Amino acid sequence: MGSLLLVGAGLKTQAWFEQVFKGRDRTKSGDTASSAGLYLVSVGYPDDCGILFGPAAVTLLSHSI
């Protein structure tokens, strides 16, 4: 998250982020951001991905138990 904040603020480039991410060396990345106050708002999938969600998924799951 800290690395994305640096890119968003214009302090680092997208190319830098890609290099850090692919290199998998956390010492080269931005600071780890605190998770305080973060929460999941929603999850969405493209219609063509084949993942059921919403009422259809609930119906399918309730019949498989």
C-alpha positions in Angstrom: 0.0 0.0 0.0 2.8 2.4 0.8 4.4 1.9 -2.6 1.1 2.7 -4.3 0.8 5.9 -2.2 4.2 6.9 -3.4 3.2 6.4 -7.1 -0.1 8.2 -6.5 1.7 11.2 -5.0 4.0 11.4 -8.0 7.1 10.5 -5.9 7.8 7.3 -7.7 6.9 6.0 -11.2 4.7 3.1 -12.3 7.9 1.5 -13.7 9.5 1.7 -10.3 6.5 0.0 -8.7 6.5 -2.8 -11.3 10.2 -3.4 -10.7 9.8 -3.5 -6.9 6.7 -5.7 -7.1 8.3 -8.2 -9.5 11.6 -8.2 -7.5 9.7 -9.3 -4.3 12.2 -7.4 -2.1 10.3 -5.6 0.6 13.3 -3.5 1.5 13.0 -1.7 -1.8 9.3 -0.9 -1.4 7.5 1.9 0.3 6.5 1.8 4.0 3.8 -0.6 5.0 0.6 1.3 5.5 -1.5 0.8 8.6 -4.6 -1.2 8.2 -6.5 1.0 10.7 -9.7 2.2 9.1 -9.6 -0.1 6.1 -12.6 -2.2 5.3 -14.0 -4.1 2.3 -16.8 -2.2 0.6 -17.7 -4.6 -2.2 -16.4 -7.3 -4.5 -17.3 -7.4 -8.2 -16.5 -9.7 -11.0 -17.0 -9.4 -14.8 -20.1 -11.2 -16.0 -18.0 -13.5 -18.2 -15.7 -14.7 -15.5 -18.0 -17.6 -14.4 -18.0 -16.6 -10.7 -21.5 -16.6 -9.1 -22.2 -14.0 -6.5 -25.3 -12.4 -5.0 -28.7 -14.3 -4.8 -27.6 -16.9 -7.4 -24.6 -18.0 -5.3 -26.6 -18.1 -2.1 -29.2 -20.4 -3.8 -26.5 -22.6 -5.2 -24.7 -22.9 -1.9 -27.8 -23.6 0.1 -28.7 -26.5 -2.2 -25.2 -28.0 -2.0 -25.1 -28.3 1.8 
